[in-house]
Amino acid sequence: MTAHPYTSLPERSFWRSAVAERDPLDITDLWTPKWPIGQDAPVITAGSCFAGHIGRALLEEGMHWYDAEPPPPGLTAEDRSARGYRRFSFRTGNIYTAALLRQWIAWAVASQEPPEEVWEEDGRFHDPYRPTVEPEGFASPDELLHSRGVTLTSLRTALAEAEVFVFTLGLTEAWHDREHGTVLPMCPGTARGSFDADRYVLRNHTVSQVHEDLTQALAMARGINPDLRTVLTVSPVPLTATATGRHALVATTFSKSVLRAAAGQLADEDDRVDYFPSYEIVTGLPQPLVLPDPSRDPDLSGDPGVAGSGGRTGFFEANLRTVRPEGVAFVMGHFFRALRGEPARTPLTSPQQRITSSAEDPSCDDALLDYYGPVPPAG
């Protein structure tokens, strides 16, 4: 029999031997890093709310997560979190789309100027491009614009100082401002502002648009740091709501497929871009059976081998959106294990990542869209 390419492939190339016949905890070789990331290499992070887990995990691992915009002294941990400090390497808030990343970097390198528009509510002022970083708002437009300027300087510094930029893509749906020609992080009228149908338009970005936005964003970043390397990943968190008219499940699948395709294409084309499969690890692997913890969720099923009520949640909390701490630890275990070249089993839990509630992740700004959904029936 004539040999063909499949006769010499390793076990990892076949679904049966690589996935179906393995304990999920023992599935390995999901990521082979293109290049090492040293323990002391400055790493910056940004993106969707899932990206907030990565910086914390880097710190816990003893790596150099670079915070270019640290909080001022005197803030409590709750205040720092509420005001968007130490979530990402700069206080942009969540950057869900590649288009928004491109816009922020363009502003940081001064190839474009951000509009000076502010939103006023009850005598306080809010940033249209960071609507949740100051929950109580700013005292004046000048204070707001100064704060935004600090963030832009911090973003530029982070890009200049970093060796690696980890960016997590979250959405393809984005609201565009026709008047200013800008991309907004959220639909006006949800977190802040008011909606004007003649001014704001929804655009659902395609693979080619996401690829172009990422390409241009990284080109600008390399203009100030030619050696910058980038790890792209896709958030496994589903859409809270879609304004496309599609079913939320269909819209989520479309969005994640587009992001995955664009990120993978760019990683295949560019030696300085890598792709880490956090999305696949959470949503694509067989879900390991995790013993329920009544202290975290008193409504867990009585089945001792089921994670979550009714066995539906796997790596997700009961809302089927928020990734459980076990899932985060599982993802980051694959990340660090691959960097170290270790085949050891990935732990499902870590003391630092325990939480006490199955509520929505407060860092996910888009989660507030659930407020606008139908009220579930009583009882």
N, C-alpha and C positions, 0 to 999 in steps of 0.2 A: 504494500500500500504506500502511495506517495505521501510523504510528510507534508503537512500544511501548517500555517502559523499557530493553530490552536493546540497542536500536539506538544508544544514546548512552553506553554503558558504556565505561570505559577498558580498555586491554589487561590490566591487573592483575586484572580481574574474570573473565577466562576462563582455564580450565585450560591450554588449548593455547598461547595467547600468553604467559601468565604463568609457566608451569612447563614444559610438555612441550617447547617449542621453544627453551628457554633453557639455556645452560650453568648448572649449579647455582651456580657462583660468581658469576654475573651476575643471579641472581634478587634483585630488590629490592622495596621497598615492602611488606615483610611487616609492618612496624609503623610507625604514625604516632603518635608520642607525643601525649598529650592536652595536655601542658604541658612547658615546658623544664625541664631540671635543670641548674642552673648549675654551673660548674666547682668553685666553693667551697661549694656547698650540702651540708650534712651529710647523708649517706646512710647508713642502717643496714640491715643484712642479717641474715636468719635463715631457718631452714627445714630442708629435707632436706640430705643431704650435697652435692648439686649446688650448693646455695646458697653453699657455701664457696668456689667458684670466683669468685663475683661480687665479693666484697669485694677479693680479690687483683687482679682485673681493673680495678676502680675505682682502686685505688692505682697500678697500672701506667699507667693512662690519665691520671694526675695529678689525679684527682678526690678529693673529700673523703669517704673512707670513715671513718665515725666509730666508733672502738673505745671503748666505754664501760667495758670491764673489761680493761684491759691487764695483761699478765703482770707478776709481781714481778721485780725485777732478779735476775740471776744464773742464770736458766734458759737452757739451751741451746735451739736451735731445735727439736730433737727432743723435749725435755721440754715446751716450750710447746705443740707439736702434740699430744703424747700427753695432755696435761692440758686440752685443749680451749680454749686461749687463741688469739686472733686468727683463729679459724675463722669465728665470727660476731661481731656487735657486743656480745655478752654471753655469758657462759659457761653457757648453758642446755644445751649439747649440741644434737644434732639435734632439730628440732621437725618431725616428719614429718606431723602431722595438724593440721587446723584446730581440732579440739577441744583439742589440747594447747596450741596458741597461745592460745586463749581462756583456758585455765586459768592459764598463766604470766602473762598480762596481768592477770587477775583477782587473782592473788596480788600482783603488783607494785603495783597501785593499791589494795591492801588491801580489796577488796570481798569477798574470801574469804581464809581462813587455810589455809596448807598443813599437812598432817599432820606431826607430829614423828617419825613412824616412821623408823627406820634399819634397815639390814640388816647383820648382823655375820657376818664370815667370817674365821676364823683370827685373831681379835683385832683386826681392822681393820674399819672401818665404811664403808658405801657408801650413797649416796643413791638411793632408789628412783626418783626423778624425774630424776636425772642419773647413771645407773649407770656411765658410762664416763669421766667427766671427771677422776677421780682413779684411775688404774689400780691403784695400790697401796692405795687406800682412805685414809680419814681416821684419825687417831690416837684420836679420841673422838667420841661423838655431838655434844658441844657444838661441836667444831671443824667438823663437817659442817654443822650447822645455821647456824653463823656464816657459813660459806662460801656456803651457799644464800642467806642474807640479803644478802650482798654482791652476789650475782648479781641478786637481785630489785631492789635499789637501783640497780644498773647498768642493768637493763632499764627501770626507770622513768625514769632520767636520759636514756637513749638515746631513748626515745619523746618526752620533753619537748624535747630539743635538736634532733632530726632534722627536716629538711624533707621527706625522702622515706624510706619504709620499703619495701624490696624483700623480699618473702616468697615463698619457693618451696615449693609444696605437693608432698608426696611420696607419701602413702599415704591410703587410706580405712580400712584395717583397723587397729583399735586395741584394746588390752587395757584393760579397765576394772576397777577395784577396787571390788567391791560394798561392802566394809566401810567405806571412806572416801568413796565416791562420786567417785573421781578417775580421771583418765586417765593411763596409764603410757606412757612412751616406747618400751618394749620389753616383750616377754613375760617375766615373772619366770621365773627358772631358766635363761635363755639367757646373758646377760652376767653377771648377778648375781641373788641371791635364790633362792627356791625356788618351784615352782609348786604352787598349791592350786586344784584344779578347782572347789571349792565357793565360792571367793572371787573368782577372776579369770575374766572372761568376755570373749570376743571379740565385737566389734561392727563390722560393715562399714558405714560411714556412707554415707548416701544423698546425692543432690544437695541436697535441702532441708536436711539436717542440716549439711552442709559450708557451705552458704550462710548458715545461721543462725549457726553458730559464727564464721565470718569477720565477719559483720555485727556481732555482739556484741563480738568482739575489737576491731574497729576503732572501735566506738562508745566503748569504755572508753579506748582509746588517745587518741581525740580529746577525751575528758574532761579530759586534762591537756595536750593540744596540738591545739586546734581546727583549726590550719592543716596538720596532717599529711596528706601525700598518700601513696598506696600503689601500688606496682607489684606485681601478682601474676603469678606464672609457675608452670608445672608442670614438675617434674623429668622428664627423659626416661629416667631410670634405672629399669629394670624392677624388679619385686618379686624379692627373693632367694628368698622362699618364701611360700606362702599357707597359712593354717590354715582356709580356707573349704571345703576339699574339692574345689574346682575345679582344673582344670589351671592351672599357673602362667601360661601365656600368656593364657588366658581371664581369670584373676583380674587380671592386669596391665592388660589392655585395659579391663576394668570400672573398675578403680581410676582409671586416667588419664582415662577418659571422664567419670567423675563429677567429678573435680577440675577438668577443663577446662570442663565445663558450668557448675559453680558459680562458678568464677572469672570466666568470661565473662559470666554473668548479672549478677554484682555490678558488674563493670566497666561494663556497659551501663546499670545503674541509678544509678550514683554517679559524679558528675563528679570526685570526688577519688580514684577508683580507676581504674587502668589495667591492661591485660593485655599482657604481653610474651610472644610465642610461642616460647619456648625449646624446648618440647616438640615443636612442629611443625617447627622448624628441624632438629632432630636426627633425628626419626623420620619426618617427612612428606615432606621434600625428596628428590629423587633424590640418591643418594650420589655425591659427586665422587670421581674416581679419584685416589688419592694414591700416589705412589711409595713402595714399602716401604722401611723403614729397618732393615737387618739388625742394627744396633747396639741397636735397641729390641726386636726380636722375631726371633731367628734362625730361627724356624720359618715365616716368611712364605712364601707361595707364590712360585714362581719367575716368575709372570706380573708384568711390571713395571708393569702398569696396575691392579693389584688391591691394595686396602687391607686387609690382614689375611689370615690363613690361609684358603685356599679361596675368597676373595672374599666371605665372609659378613659381615664385621664393619662395613664402611663407617665410620661415625663412632665405632663402639664397639671396645673392645679384644677380644681373642679370647674373653673370657668373655661377650661380648654384653651386658654390664651397664655396665662402666666406660666413660665417654665419653673418647675419645682426646683428647689435648691439641689436635689439629687441630680436633676438633669443638667443644671449648670456645672456641677462638679464633674459630671460624666464628660461633658464637652471639653472643659478645660483640662481634665485629666488626659484626654487624647492629645490636646495641644502640647502640653508640657512633656508628655511621654515621647511624642515624636521629636520634639526639639532635643531631648536627651538621648534619643535612640534606644529607649527602654521598652521592652515588650511586656512589662508587668501589667497586671490587671488594674483597671481604673477604679478607684473607690467611688461609691455612689454618694457618699455624704462627707462633709467636713464640718467641724464645729463652727467655723467662721461663716458658713453659708446656711445655717439653720434659720428658719423664720418661724413665726408663731401664728401665721394666718394664711388662709388661702385667698386673701383679697387681691385685687388688681395691683400690679406693680405701680407705685405712685410716680415713678419716673417716666412712665409711658403716657405722654401728653395725649396721644390719640385715644386713650382709654376713656376719656371723658365723653367721647362720642356715644358711648353706651347709654349715657343719660338721656339722649334723644330717642332711644329705641322704645318699642312698645312695653308697657308695664305688664309683667307676668301676672297671670290670674292668681287671686288669693287662694291660699290653702294648698 
